[in-house]
Amino acid sequence: MPCQLIVRMAVCDDCRTLAVEYGMNLIGSRRHGADPRHWALALTTSQIDLDDHLIGVHSVWLPDRQPDCDVCEAWRAEYAIGPMVELEAWHRAWHLCEPLREVCTPGNHQLTHLM
């Protein structure tokens, strides 16, 4: 059974494409003996592309500030009122993609639901 985030992403063509690219790069980075020279730039750019899409198109999916996260707590103290700042949106997108990062391990086939 795919995680809820993958089910949501399956409905959006852009999400599917970006999440598969990010997931495949992530899986490649986690392979035994993987050399960062071969995956670091691709992983970073695919994560940025996915985060940009999620923030720009699916901002309602961004989770609330997480109670056990020091970064979220810092924003809670600093920006209790007002619109979300861009860096906080990026951080919340990082939290949103946690389930995707969990399933993107060699041998886990949940990512195939997006392909």
Sequence and secondary structure as in RCSB ss.txt:
>XXXX:A:sequence
MPCQLIVRMAVCDDCRTLAVEYGMNLIGSRRHGADPRHWALALTTSQIDLDDHLIGVHSVWLPDRQPDCDVCEAW
RAEYAIGPMVELEAWHRAWHLCEPLREVCTPGNHQLTHLM
>XXXX:A:secstr
   HHHHHHTT HHHHHHHHHHHHHHHHHHSTT  HHHHHHHHHHHHHHHHHHHHHH GGGS    TT HHHHHH
HHH SSS   HHHHHHHHHHHTHHHHHH STT  GGGGT 
